[in-house]
Amino acid sequence: MAKSATRSTARRPRKAVSKSRRPHKASKTTKKWSARVTQTSDALDLKHDVFKQDSPKAIARSLKRSAERSHRRKSDPYRSAMSMLVFYINRAGKNLPATRRKKLEAAKGELRKAFGKAA
């Protein structure tokens, strides 16, 4: 007997989703992954509270020192340092006060100067 050319359009019933496959709701007490990356980056050993320093030059100097001393980074020191600074600025988002954002943006310029890169 030959098989029928048409298929049934009826759908199979869904399987019940087990508790282990349900999406996990984050509790209010869990820390953000971005804070952990900033504190324990595998690419750079950052000085504690480096982004809270008042001087953009001091921030740039510290990032440059960390990037040049690190042997675990995958790219050149300038790129690693700039990536970490931009990552911090982007993750802070709307919670970053305008004065801090201005200082961190100025630190990007200082970092370019420190590495001899054009603006």
Biopython code that builds the backbone (N, CA, C, O; Angstrom):
import numpy as np
from Bio.PDB.StructureBuilder import StructureBuilder

atoms = [
    (1, "MET", "N", (0.827, -1.174, 0.000)),
    (1, "MET", "CA", (0.000, 0.000, 0.000)),
    (1, "MET", "C", (0.875, 1.241, 0.000)),
    (1, "MET", "O", (1.819, 1.318, 0.786)),
    (2, "ALA", "N", (0.596, 2.209, -0.849)),
    (2, "ALA", "CA", (1.386, 3.439, -0.966)),
    (2, "ALA", "C", (0.999, 4.408, 0.136)),
    (2, "ALA", "O", (-0.146, 4.461, 0.585)),
    (3, "LYS", "N", (2.017, 5.185, 0.561)),
    (3, "LYS", "CA", (1.757, 6.189, 1.598)),
    (3, "LYS", "C", (0.981, 7.348, 1.017)),
    (3, "LYS", "O", (1.108, 7.668, -0.165)),
    (4, "SER", "N", (0.199, 7.956, 1.832)),
    (4, "SER", "CA", (-0.599, 9.096, 1.407)),
    (4, "SER", "C", (0.322, 10.295, 1.177)),
    (4, "SER", "O", (1.254, 10.512, 1.951)),
    (5, "ALA", "N", (0.073, 11.068, 0.131)),
    (5, "ALA", "CA", (0.904, 12.220, -0.211)),
    (5, "ALA", "C", (0.627, 13.409, 0.700)),
    (5, "ALA", "O", (1.471, 14.293, 0.847)),
    (6, "THR", "N", (-0.531, 13.431, 1.298)),
    (6, "THR", "CA", (-0.853, 14.566, 2.167)),
    (6, "THR", "C", (-0.567, 14.216, 3.617)),
    (6, "THR", "O", (-0.762, 13.086, 4.065)),
    (7, "ARG", "N", (-0.099, 15.226, 4.329)),
    (7, "ARG", "CA", (0.194, 15.019, 5.753)),
    (7, "ARG", "C", (-0.927, 15.584, 6.591)),
    (7, "ARG", "O", (-1.658, 16.476, 6.161)),
    (8, "SER", "N", (-1.047, 15.071, 7.750)),
    (8, "SER", "CA", (-2.049, 15.580, 8.677)),
    (8, "SER", "C", (-1.603, 16.943, 9.199)),
    (8, "SER", "O", (-0.428, 17.132, 9.510)),
    (9, "THR", "N", (-2.512, 17.870, 9.294)),
    (9, "THR", "CA", (-2.178, 19.206, 9.798)),
    (9, "THR", "C", (-2.391, 19.323, 11.299)),
    (9, "THR", "O", (-2.154, 20.377, 11.888)),
    (10, "ALA", "N", (-2.828, 18.263, 11.896)),
    (10, "ALA", "CA", (-3.048, 18.290, 13.340)),
    (10, "ALA", "C", (-1.697, 18.366, 14.059)),
    (10, "ALA", "O", (-0.737, 17.700, 13.673)),
    (11, "ARG", "N", (-1.642, 19.186, 15.104)),
    (11, "ARG", "CA", (-0.397, 19.334, 15.860)),
    (11, "ARG", "C", (-0.378, 18.379, 17.036)),
    (11, "ARG", "O", (-1.408, 17.998, 17.592)),
    (12, "ARG", "N", (0.832, 18.014, 17.381)),
    (12, "ARG", "CA", (0.986, 17.167, 18.552)),
    (12, "ARG", "C", (0.823, 18.012, 19.812)),
    (12, "ARG", "O", (1.169, 19.193, 19.824)),
    (13, "PRO", "N", (0.302, 17.410, 20.854)),
    (13, "PRO", "CA", (0.168, 18.181, 22.091)),
    (13, "PRO", "C", (1.555, 18.525, 22.655)),
    (13, "PRO", "O", (2.495, 17.738, 22.538)),
    (14, "ARG", "N", (1.667, 19.713, 23.268)),
    (14, "ARG", "CA", (2.939, 20.138, 23.850)),
    (14, "ARG", "C", (3.271, 19.337, 25.078)),
    (14, "ARG", "O", (2.400, 18.913, 25.836)),
    (15, "LYS", "N", (4.573, 19.143, 25.253)),
    (15, "LYS", "CA", (5.029, 18.473, 26.458)),
    (15, "LYS", "C", (5.049, 19.480, 27.592)),
    (15, "LYS", "O", (5.242, 20.674, 27.363)),
    (16, "ALA", "N", (4.856, 19.021, 28.777)),
    (16, "ALA", "CA", (4.911, 19.902, 29.941)),
    (16, "ALA", "C", (6.358, 20.337, 30.160)),
    (16, "ALA", "O", (7.281, 19.529, 30.061)),
    (17, "VAL", "N", (6.543, 21.615, 30.456)),
    (17, "VAL", "CA", (7.890, 22.145, 30.682)),
    (17, "VAL", "C", (8.268, 21.878, 32.136)),
    (17, "VAL", "O", (7.532, 22.219, 33.063)),
    (18, "SER", "N", (9.419, 21.268, 32.306)),
    (18, "SER", "CA", (9.846, 20.968, 33.673)),
    (18, "SER", "C", (10.291, 22.245, 34.373)),
    (18, "SER", "O", (10.595, 23.240, 33.714)),
    (19, "LYS", "N", (10.330, 22.225, 35.677)),
    (19, "LYS", "CA", (10.713, 23.399, 36.453)),
    (19, "LYS", "C", (12.142, 23.829, 36.146)),
    (19, "LYS", "O", (12.457, 25.017, 36.212)),
    (20, "SER", "N", (12.998, 22.888, 35.817)),
    (20, "SER", "CA", (14.393, 23.219, 35.561)),
    (20, "SER", "C", (14.574, 23.971, 34.243)),
    (20, "SER", "O", (15.603, 24.621, 34.055)),
    (21, "ARG", "N", (13.615, 23.904, 33.333)),
    (21, "ARG", "CA", (13.738, 24.572, 32.034)),
    (21, "ARG", "C", (12.999, 25.895, 31.992)),
    (21, "ARG", "O", (13.047, 26.591, 30.977)),
    (22, "ARG", "N", (12.316, 26.261, 33.066)),
    (22, "ARG", "CA", (11.618, 27.538, 33.092)),
    (22, "ARG", "C", (12.625, 28.658, 33.247)),
    (22, "ARG", "O", (13.662, 28.474, 33.884)),
    (23, "PRO", "N", (12.332, 29.829, 32.667)),
    (23, "PRO", "CA", (13.267, 30.949, 32.806)),
    (23, "PRO", "C", (13.413, 31.358, 34.267)),
    (23, "PRO", "O", (12.439, 31.396, 35.019)),
    (24, "HIS", "N", (14.638, 31.661, 34.648)),
    (24, "HIS", "CA", (14.932, 32.030, 36.026)),
    (24, "HIS", "C", (14.646, 33.504, 36.225)),
    (24, "HIS", "O", (15.123, 34.339, 35.456)),
    (25, "LYS", "N", (13.881, 33.829, 37.236)),
    (25, "LYS", "CA", (13.632, 35.225, 37.559)),
    (25, "LYS", "C", (14.713, 35.686, 38.523)),
    (25, "LYS", "O", (14.944, 35.058, 39.557)),
    (26, "ALA", "N", (15.369, 36.779, 38.184)),
    (26, "ALA", "CA", (16.443, 37.301, 39.040)),
    (26, "ALA", "C", (15.826, 37.932, 40.279)),
    (26, "ALA", "O", (14.850, 38.678, 40.195)),
    (27, "SER", "N", (16.399, 37.627, 41.408)),
    (27, "SER", "CA", (15.913, 38.235, 42.632)),
    (27, "SER", "C", (16.522, 39.617, 42.775)),
    (27, "SER", "O", (17.508, 39.938, 42.113)),
    (28, "LYS", "N", (15.943, 40.425, 43.629)),
    (28, "LYS", "CA", (16.396, 41.798, 43.799)),
    (28, "LYS", "C", (17.780, 41.874, 44.438)),
    (28, "LYS", "O", (18.464, 42.889, 44.309)),
    (29, "THR", "N", (18.193, 40.831, 45.114)),
    (29, "THR", "CA", (19.472, 40.866, 45.810)),
    (29, "THR", "C", (20.642, 40.399, 44.953)),
    (29, "THR", "O", (21.793, 40.516, 45.374)),
    (30, "THR", "N", (20.374, 39.874, 43.764)),
    (30, "THR", "CA", (21.476, 39.387, 42.937)),
    (30, "THR", "C", (22.257, 40.556, 42.367)),
    (30, "THR", "O", (21.686, 41.596, 42.038)),
    (31, "LYS", "N", (23.559, 40.381, 42.253)),
    (31, "LYS", "CA", (24.428, 41.431, 41.715)),
    (31, "LYS", "C", (24.437, 41.335, 40.193)),
    (31, "LYS", "O", (24.199, 40.271, 39.620)),
    (32, "LYS", "N", (24.714, 42.453, 39.560)),
    (32, "LYS", "CA", (24.754, 42.472, 38.105)),
    (32, "LYS", "C", (26.061, 41.892, 37.599)),
    (32, "LYS", "O", (27.109, 42.077, 38.218)),
    (33, "TRP", "N", (26.002, 41.196, 36.482)),
    (33, "TRP", "CA", (27.202, 40.588, 35.914)),
    (33, "TRP", "C", (28.203, 41.649, 35.503)),
    (33, "TRP", "O", (29.409, 41.404, 35.526)),
    (34, "SER", "N", (27.716, 42.835, 35.125)),
    (34, "SER", "CA", (28.630, 43.885, 34.679)),
    (34, "SER", "C", (29.508, 44.385, 35.821)),
    (34, "SER", "O", (30.667, 44.738, 35.601)),
    (35, "ALA", "N", (28.975, 44.419, 37.024)),
    (35, "ALA", "CA", (29.778, 44.830, 38.181)),
    (35, "ALA", "C", (30.884, 43.813, 38.435)),
    (35, "ALA", "O", (32.011, 44.178, 38.769)),
    (36, "ARG", "N", (30.552, 42.541, 38.275)),
    (36, "ARG", "CA", (31.548, 41.488, 38.481)),
    (36, "ARG", "C", (32.651, 41.574, 37.424)),
    (36, "ARG", "O", (33.824, 41.368, 37.736)),
    (37, "VAL", "N", (32.284, 41.875, 36.182)),
    (37, "VAL", "CA", (33.277, 41.997, 35.113)),
    (37, "VAL", "C", (34.219, 43.153, 35.409)),
    (37, "VAL", "O", (35.434, 43.029, 35.247)),
    (38, "THR", "N", (33.660, 44.277, 35.842)),
    (38, "THR", "CA", (34.481, 45.443, 36.153)),
    (38, "THR", "C", (35.447, 45.149, 37.289)),
    (38, "THR", "O", (36.590, 45.606, 37.268)),
    (39, "GLN", "N", (34.995, 44.391, 38.276)),
    (39, "GLN", "CA", (35.835, 44.109, 39.449)),
    (39, "GLN", "C", (36.830, 42.988, 39.190)),
    (39, "GLN", "O", (37.962, 43.051, 39.670)),
    (40, "THR", "N", (36.438, 41.977, 38.452)),
    (40, "THR", "CA", (37.291, 40.794, 38.305)),
    (40, "THR", "C", (37.567, 40.466, 36.846)),
    (40, "THR", "O", (37.499, 39.305, 36.443)),
    (41, "SER", "N", (37.875, 41.477, 36.062)),
    (41, "SER", "CA", (38.155, 41.252, 34.653)),
    (41, "SER", "C", (39.353, 40.325, 34.495)),
    (41, "SER", "O", (40.350, 40.453, 35.205)),
    (42, "ASP", "N", (39.243, 39.396, 33.563)),
    (42, "ASP", "CA", (40.344, 38.475, 33.319)),
    (42, "ASP", "C", (41.413, 39.129, 32.449)),
    (42, "ASP", "O", (42.547, 38.654, 32.390)),
    (43, "ALA", "N", (41.051, 40.215, 31.776)),
    (43, "ALA", "CA", (41.996, 40.861, 30.878)),
    (43, "ALA", "C", (42.882, 41.877, 31.607)),
    (43, "ALA", "O", (44.065, 42.003, 31.290)),
    (44, "LEU", "N", (42.328, 42.590, 32.563)),
    (44, "LEU", "CA", (43.077, 43.641, 33.256)),
    (44, "LEU", "C", (42.927, 43.507, 34.762)),
    (44, "LEU", "O", (41.860, 43.151, 35.263)),
    (45, "ASP", "N", (44.006, 43.797, 35.479)),
    (45, "ASP", "CA", (43.944, 43.879, 36.933)),
    (45, "ASP", "C", (43.816, 45.352, 37.281)),
    (45, "ASP", "O", (44.816, 46.061, 37.396)),
    (46, "LEU", "N", (42.592, 45.806, 37.447)),
    (46, "LEU", "CA", (42.337, 47.220, 37.682)),
    (46, "LEU", "C", (42.567, 47.596, 39.134)),
    (46, "LEU", "O", (42.321, 46.810, 40.049)),
    (47, "LYS", "N", (43.041, 48.807, 39.319)),
    (47, "LYS", "CA", (43.181, 49.366, 40.656)),
    (47, "LYS", "C", (41.770, 49.544, 41.222)),
    (47, "LYS", "O", (40.844, 49.877, 40.482)),
    (48, "HIS", "N", (41.605, 49.326, 42.517)),
    (48, "HIS", "CA", (40.295, 49.435, 43.158)),
    (48, "HIS", "C", (39.739, 50.850, 42.981)),
    (48, "HIS", "O", (40.457, 51.825, 43.204)),
    (49, "ASP", "N", (38.493, 50.972, 42.592)),
    (49, "ASP", "CA", (37.795, 52.246, 42.389)),
    (49, "ASP", "C", (38.485, 53.157, 41.380)),
    (49, "ASP", "O", (38.472, 54.378, 41.540)),
    (50, "VAL", "N", (39.075, 52.590, 40.363)),
    (50, "VAL", "CA", (39.775, 53.386, 39.358)),
    (50, "VAL", "C", (38.839, 54.376, 38.663)),
    (50, "VAL", "O", (39.254, 55.485, 38.327)),
    (51, "PHE", "N", (37.596, 53.992, 38.447)),
    (51, "PHE", "CA", (36.660, 54.861, 37.736)),
    (51, "PHE", "C", (36.060, 55.938, 38.627)),
    (51, "PHE", "O", (35.346, 56.815, 38.141)),
    (52, "LYS", "N", (36.339, 55.884, 39.917)),
    (52, "LYS", "CA", (35.818, 56.883, 40.849)),
    (52, "LYS", "C", (36.826, 57.987, 41.141)),
    (52, "LYS", "O", (36.547, 58.889, 41.930)),
    (53, "GLN", "N", (37.989, 57.921, 40.512)),
    (53, "GLN", "CA", (38.990, 58.970, 40.709)),
    (53, "GLN", "C", (38.482, 60.277, 40.106)),
    (53, "GLN", "O", (37.691, 60.274, 39.163)),
    (54, "ASP", "N", (38.953, 61.399, 40.669)),
    (54, "ASP", "CA", (38.466, 62.712, 40.227)),
    (54, "ASP", "C", (39.108, 63.197, 38.936)),
    (54, "ASP", "O", (38.468, 63.901, 38.155)),
    (55, "SER", "N", (40.339, 62.837, 38.707)),
    (55, "SER", "CA", (41.073, 63.357, 37.557)),
    (55, "SER", "C", (40.995, 62.405, 36.364)),
    (55, "SER", "O", (41.300, 61.219, 36.493)),
    (56, "PRO", "N", (40.581, 62.929, 35.191)),
    (56, "PRO", "CA", (40.586, 62.090, 33.989)),
    (56, "PRO", "C", (41.988, 61.570, 33.666)),
    (56, "PRO", "O", (42.137, 60.456, 33.164)),
    (57, "LYS", "N", (43.019, 62.379, 33.953)),
    (57, "LYS", "CA", (44.398, 61.954, 33.704)),
    (57, "LYS", "C", (44.760, 60.765, 34.587)),
    (57, "LYS", "O", (45.415, 59.826, 34.136)),
    (58, "ALA", "N", (44.332, 60.808, 35.847)),
    (58, "ALA", "CA", (44.634, 59.725, 36.784)),
    (58, "ALA", "C", (43.949, 58.434, 36.349)),
    (58, "ALA", "O", (44.530, 57.353, 36.448)),
    (59, "ILE", "N", (42.716, 58.548, 35.868)),
    (59, "ILE", "CA", (41.985, 57.373, 35.381)),
    (59, "ILE", "C", (42.722, 56.777, 34.184)),
    (59, "ILE", "O", (42.934, 55.567, 34.113)),
    (60, "ALA", "N", (43.112, 57.644, 33.241)),
    (60, "ALA", "CA", (43.809, 57.183, 32.036)),
    (60, "ALA", "C", (45.152, 56.547, 32.387)),
    (60, "ALA", "O", (45.511, 55.510, 31.829)),
    (61, "ARG", "N", (45.896, 57.165, 33.312)),
    (61, "ARG", "CA", (47.198, 56.618, 33.723)),
    (61, "ARG", "C", (47.042, 55.237, 34.329)),
    (61, "ARG", "O", (47.800, 54.318, 34.019)),
    (62, "SER", "N", (46.046, 55.102, 35.200)),
    (62, "SER", "CA", (45.817, 53.822, 35.873)),
    (62, "SER", "C", (45.422, 52.733, 34.881)),
    (62, "SER", "O", (45.920, 51.610, 34.959)),
    (63, "LEU", "N", (44.525, 53.064, 33.946)),
    (63, "LEU", "CA", (44.111, 52.088, 32.936)),
    (63, "LEU", "C", (45.283, 51.698, 32.044)),
    (63, "LEU", "O", (45.441, 50.527, 31.697)),
    (64, "LYS", "N", (46.100, 52.675, 31.673)),
    (64, "LYS", "CA", (47.263, 52.383, 30.831)),
    (64, "LYS", "C", (48.233, 51.454, 31.560)),
    (64, "LYS", "O", (48.725, 50.481, 30.988)),
    (65, "ARG", "N", (48.499, 51.764, 32.825)),
    (65, "ARG", "CA", (49.414, 50.938, 33.624)),
    (65, "ARG", "C", (48.888, 49.514, 33.732)),
    (65, "ARG", "O", (49.642, 48.556, 33.563)),
    (66, "SER", "N", (47.605, 49.374, 34.010)),
    (66, "SER", "CA", (47.001, 48.043, 34.138)),
    (66, "SER", "C", (47.068, 47.266, 32.832)),
    (66, "SER", "O", (47.378, 46.075, 32.823)),
    (67, "ALA", "N", (46.776, 47.947, 31.732)),
    (67, "ALA", "CA", (46.766, 47.279, 30.426)),
    (67, "ALA", "C", (48.169, 46.845, 30.003)),
    (67, "ALA", "O", (48.346, 45.768, 29.434)),
    (68, "GLU", "N", (49.163, 47.687, 30.284)),
    (68, "GLU", "CA", (50.523, 47.343, 29.882)),
    (68, "GLU", "C", (51.134, 46.236, 30.733)),
    (68, "GLU", "O", (51.985, 45.483, 30.260)),
    (69, "ARG", "N", (50.705, 46.139, 31.975)),
    (69, "ARG", "CA", (51.256, 45.119, 32.876)),
    (69, "ARG", "C", (50.577, 43.765, 32.728)),
    (69, "ARG", "O", (51.131, 42.739, 33.124)),
    (70, "SER", "N", (49.389, 43.764, 32.163)),
    (70, "SER", "CA", (48.630, 42.522, 32.049)),
    (70, "SER", "C", (49.189, 41.645, 30.928)),
    (70, "SER", "O", (49.489, 42.124, 29.835)),
    (71, "HIS", "N", (49.320, 40.364, 31.224)),
    (71, "HIS", "CA", (49.775, 39.407, 30.213)),
    (71, "HIS", "C", (48.616, 38.532, 29.725)),
    (71, "HIS", "O", (48.798, 37.679, 28.857)),
    (72, "ARG", "N", (47.430, 38.751, 30.289)),
    (72, "ARG", "CA", (46.292, 37.914, 29.934)),
    (72, "ARG", "C", (45.394, 38.546, 28.885)),
    (72, "ARG", "O", (44.459, 37.900, 28.413)),
    (73, "ARG", "N", (45.648, 39.767, 28.517)),
    (73, "ARG", "CA", (44.795, 40.436, 27.538)),
    (73, "ARG", "C", (45.004, 39.821, 26.157)),
    (73, "ARG", "O", (46.060, 39.259, 25.866)),
    (74, "LYS", "N", (43.985, 39.938, 25.319)),
    (74, "LYS", "CA", (44.051, 39.326, 24.000)),
    (74, "LYS", "C", (44.443, 40.320, 22.915)),
    (74, "LYS", "O", (44.940, 39.917, 21.863)),
    (75, "SER", "N", (44.230, 41.609, 23.150)),
    (75, "SER", "CA", (44.581, 42.611, 22.147)),
    (75, "SER", "C", (45.649, 43.549, 22.702)),
    (75, "SER", "O", (46.178, 43.321, 23.790)),
    (76, "ASP", "N", (45.962, 44.597, 21.955)),
    (76, "ASP", "CA", (47.008, 45.526, 22.403)),
    (76, "ASP", "C", (46.532, 46.305, 23.640)),
    (76, "ASP", "O", (45.329, 46.393, 23.885)),
    (77, "PRO", "N", (47.463, 46.869, 24.417)),
    (77, "PRO", "CA", (47.105, 47.548, 25.666)),
    (77, "PRO", "C", (46.111, 48.690, 25.488)),
    (77, "PRO", "O", (45.198, 48.851, 26.298)),
    (78, "TYR", "N", (46.283, 49.484, 24.433)),
    (78, "TYR", "CA", (45.370, 50.614, 24.201)),
    (78, "TYR", "C", (43.937, 50.130, 24.044)),
    (78, "TYR", "O", (43.013, 50.674, 24.649)),
    (79, "ARG", "N", (43.771, 49.114, 23.235)),
    (79, "ARG", "CA", (42.431, 48.596, 22.963)),
    (79, "ARG", "C", (41.785, 48.006, 24.223)),
    (79, "ARG", "O", (40.591, 48.194, 24.456)),
    (80, "SER", "N", (42.567, 47.303, 25.022)),
    (80, "SER", "CA", (42.046, 46.720, 26.256)),
    (80, "SER", "C", (41.619, 47.800, 27.239)),
    (80, "SER", "O", (40.554, 47.710, 27.849)),
    (81, "ALA", "N", (42.462, 48.828, 27.390)),
    (81, "ALA", "CA", (42.160, 49.906, 28.325)),
    (81, "ALA", "C", (40.924, 50.680, 27.879)),
    (81, "ALA", "O", (40.044, 50.970, 28.689)),
    (82, "MET", "N", (40.857, 51.010, 26.603)),
    (82, "MET", "CA", (39.714, 51.764, 26.085)),
    (82, "MET", "C", (38.440, 50.931, 26.175)),
    (82, "MET", "O", (37.373, 51.463, 26.481)),
    (83, "SER", "N", (38.540, 49.655, 25.918)),
    (83, "SER", "CA", (37.363, 48.778, 26.004)),
    (83, "SER", "C", (36.801, 48.749, 27.415)),
    (83, "SER", "O", (35.586, 48.803, 27.604)),
    (84, "MET", "N", (37.682, 48.663, 28.407)),
    (84, "MET", "CA", (37.207, 48.620, 29.781)),
    (84, "MET", "C", (36.558, 49.942, 30.185)),
    (84, "MET", "O", (35.551, 49.939, 30.893)),
    (85, "LEU", "N", (37.111, 51.057, 29.752)),
    (85, "LEU", "CA", (36.540, 52.373, 30.058)),
    (85, "LEU", "C", (35.176, 52.538, 29.397)),
    (85, "LEU", "O", (34.225, 52.982, 30.041)),
    (86, "VAL", "N", (35.074, 52.189, 28.131)),
    (86, "VAL", "CA", (33.802, 52.302, 27.404)),
    (86, "VAL", "C", (32.765, 51.349, 27.993)),
    (86, "VAL", "O", (31.590, 51.698, 28.110)),
    (87, "PHE", "N", (33.196, 50.159, 28.358)),
    (87, "PHE", "CA", (32.302, 49.180, 28.988)),
    (87, "PHE", "C", (31.704, 49.767, 30.267)),
    (87, "PHE", "O", (30.501, 49.661, 30.502)),
    (88, "TYR", "N", (32.549, 50.385, 31.086)),
    (88, "TYR", "CA", (32.073, 50.972, 32.346)),
    (88, "TYR", "C", (31.073, 52.093, 32.077)),
    (88, "TYR", "O", (30.031, 52.164, 32.728)),
    (89, "ILE", "N", (31.384, 52.963, 31.126)),
    (89, "ILE", "CA", (30.483, 54.081, 30.805)),
    (89, "ILE", "C", (29.139, 53.560, 30.299)),
    (89, "ILE", "O", (28.085, 54.034, 30.725)),
    (90, "ASN", "N", (29.177, 52.593, 29.399)),
    (90, "ASN", "CA", (27.938, 52.060, 28.818)),
    (90, "ASN", "C", (27.091, 51.323, 29.844)),
    (90, "ASN", "O", (25.866, 51.450, 29.840)),
    (91, "ARG", "N", (27.727, 50.551, 30.726)),
    (91, "ARG", "CA", (26.956, 49.783, 31.699)),
    (91, "ARG", "C", (26.375, 50.668, 32.792)),
    (91, "ARG", "O", (25.348, 50.324, 33.376)),
    (92, "ALA", "N", (27.004, 51.792, 33.080)),
    (92, "ALA", "CA", (26.477, 52.694, 34.104)),
    (92, "ALA", "C", (25.187, 53.346, 33.610)),
    (92, "ALA", "O", (24.271, 53.594, 34.393)),
    (93, "GLY", "N", (25.125, 53.615, 32.327)),
    (93, "GLY", "CA", (23.910, 54.115, 31.695)),
    (93, "GLY", "C", (23.355, 55.377, 32.314)),
    (93, "GLY", "O", (24.084, 56.338, 32.560)),
    (94, "LYS", "N", (22.061, 55.368, 32.564)),
    (94, "LYS", "CA", (21.367, 56.541, 33.100)),
    (94, "LYS", "C", (21.716, 56.806, 34.560)),
    (94, "LYS", "O", (21.481, 57.905, 35.063)),
    (95, "ASN", "N", (22.267, 55.820, 35.234)),
    (95, "ASN", "CA", (22.603, 55.993, 36.648)),
    (95, "ASN", "C", (23.875, 56.812, 36.849)),
    (95, "ASN", "O", (24.199, 57.178, 37.979)),
    (96, "LEU", "N", (24.591, 57.100, 35.781)),
    (96, "LEU", "CA", (25.837, 57.847, 35.865)),
    (96, "LEU", "C", (25.525, 59.342, 35.836)),
    (96, "LEU", "O", (24.949, 59.831, 34.863)),
    (97, "PRO", "N", (25.898, 60.080, 36.896)),
    (97, "PRO", "CA", (25.645, 61.528, 36.902)),
    (97, "PRO", "C", (26.407, 62.221, 35.769)),
    (97, "PRO", "O", (27.441, 61.729, 35.315)),
    (98, "ALA", "N", (25.894, 63.352, 35.323)),
    (98, "ALA", "CA", (26.480, 64.071, 34.188)),
    (98, "ALA", "C", (27.931, 64.469, 34.465)),
    (98, "ALA", "O", (28.758, 64.440, 33.554)),
    (99, "THR", "N", (28.251, 64.837, 35.701)),
    (99, "THR", "CA", (29.621, 65.242, 36.021)),
    (99, "THR", "C", (30.586, 64.062, 35.908)),
    (99, "THR", "O", (31.704, 64.215, 35.417)),
    (100, "ARG", "N", (30.147, 62.878, 36.367)),
    (100, "ARG", "CA", (30.998, 61.680, 36.266)),
    (100, "ARG", "C", (31.181, 61.288, 34.806)),
    (100, "ARG", "O", (32.283, 60.952, 34.373)),
    (101, "ARG", "N", (30.080, 61.336, 34.050)),
    (101, "ARG", "CA", (30.148, 60.977, 32.629)),
    (101, "ARG", "C", (31.134, 61.898, 31.906)),
    (101, "ARG", "O", (31.919, 61.441, 31.075)),
    (102, "LYS", "N", (31.091, 63.194, 32.224)),
    (102, "LYS", "CA", (31.991, 64.155, 31.595)),
    (102, "LYS", "C", (33.447, 63.828, 31.903)),
    (102, "LYS", "O", (34.309, 63.906, 31.028)),
    (103, "LYS", "N", (33.714, 63.459, 33.160)),
    (103, "LYS", "CA", (35.083, 63.110, 33.554)),
    (103, "LYS", "C", (35.545, 61.827, 32.865)),
    (103, "LYS", "O", (36.697, 61.726, 32.443)),
    (104, "LEU", "N", (34.655, 60.858, 32.753)),
    (104, "LEU", "CA", (35.011, 59.600, 32.100)),
    (104, "LEU", "C", (35.204, 59.786, 30.596)),
    (104, "LEU", "O", (36.078, 59.158, 29.998)),
    (105, "GLU", "N", (34.396, 60.642, 29.991)),
    (105, "GLU", "CA", (34.583, 60.945, 28.564)),
    (105, "GLU", "C", (35.909, 61.668, 28.353)),
    (105, "GLU", "O", (36.602, 61.435, 27.362)),
    (106, "ALA", "N", (36.259, 62.548, 29.294)),
    (106, "ALA", "CA", (37.547, 63.241, 29.216)),
    (106, "ALA", "C", (38.696, 62.241, 29.401)),
    (106, "ALA", "O", (39.766, 62.406, 28.815)),
    (107, "ALA", "N", (38.468, 61.209, 30.215)),
    (107, "ALA", "CA", (39.490, 60.186, 30.428)),
    (107, "ALA", "C", (39.766, 59.425, 29.133)),
    (107, "ALA", "O", (40.886, 58.966, 28.911)),
    (108, "LYS", "N", (38.751, 59.290, 28.276)),
    (108, "LYS", "CA", (38.966, 58.648, 26.978)),
    (108, "LYS", "C", (39.960, 59.460, 26.150)),
    (108, "LYS", "O", (40.847, 58.898, 25.508)),
    (109, "GLY", "N", (39.808, 60.772, 26.168)),
    (109, "GLY", "CA", (40.739, 61.642, 25.455)),
    (109, "GLY", "C", (42.146, 61.559, 26.033)),
    (109, "GLY", "O", (43.132, 61.534, 25.296)),
    (110, "GLU", "N", (42.226, 61.518, 27.362)),
    (110, "GLU", "CA", (43.530, 61.410, 28.025)),
    (110, "GLU", "C", (44.193, 60.065, 27.714)),
    (110, "GLU", "O", (45.413, 59.978, 27.572)),
    (111, "LEU", "N", (43.379, 59.038, 27.613)),
    (111, "LEU", "CA", (43.907, 57.713, 27.288)),
    (111, "LEU", "C", (44.481, 57.698, 25.869)),
    (111, "LEU", "O", (45.525, 57.096, 25.617)),
    (112, "ARG", "N", (43.793, 58.361, 24.957)),
    (112, "ARG", "CA", (44.306, 58.474, 23.590)),
    (112, "ARG", "C", (45.652, 59.196, 23.574)),
    (112, "ARG", "O", (46.590, 58.790, 22.887)),
    (113, "LYS", "N", (45.720, 60.282, 24.353)),
    (113, "LYS", "CA", (46.980, 61.040, 24.427)),
    (113, "LYS", "C", (48.097, 60.182, 25.023)),
    (113, "LYS", "O", (49.224, 60.186, 24.529)),
    (114, "ALA", "N", (47.771, 59.449, 26.087)),
    (114, "ALA", "CA", (48.767, 58.633, 26.773)),
    (114, "ALA", "C", (49.365, 57.561, 25.854)),
    (114, "ALA", "O", (50.541, 57.215, 25.966)),
    (115, "PHE", "N", (48.538, 57.047, 24.949)),
    (115, "PHE", "CA", (49.014, 56.016, 24.022)),
    (115, "PHE", "C", (49.475, 56.602, 22.691)),
    (115, "PHE", "O", (49.907, 55.866, 21.805)),
    (116, "GLY", "N", (49.385, 57.942, 22.545)),
    (116, "GLY", "CA", (49.826, 58.589, 21.310)),
    (116, "GLY", "C", (48.927, 58.317, 20.136)),
    (116, "GLY", "O", (49.398, 58.232, 19.002)),
    (117, "LYS", "N", (47.641, 58.179, 20.381)),
    (117, "LYS", "CA", (46.669, 57.927, 19.310)),
    (117, "LYS", "C", (45.994, 59.238, 18.926)),
    (117, "LYS", "O", (45.816, 60.114, 19.773)),
    (118, "ALA", "N", (45.621, 59.380, 17.667)),
    (118, "ALA", "CA", (44.927, 60.577, 17.204)),
    (118, "ALA", "C", (43.479, 60.552, 17.682)),
    (118, "ALA", "O", (42.877, 59.487, 17.817)),
    (119, "ALA", "N", (42.937, 61.719, 17.931)),
    (119, "ALA", "CA", (41.556, 61.834, 18.428)),
    (119, "ALA", "C", (40.525, 61.700, 17.389)),
    (119, "ALA", "O", (39.333, 61.779, 17.688)),
]
sb = StructureBuilder()
sb.init_structure("model")
sb.init_model(0)
sb.init_chain("A")
sb.init_seg("    ")
for serial, (resi, resn, name, xyz) in enumerate(atoms, 1):
    if name == "N":
        sb.init_residue(resn, " ", resi, " ")
    sb.init_atom(name, np.array(xyz, "f"), 0.0, 1.0, " ", f" {name:<3s}", serial, name[0])
structure = sb.get_structure()
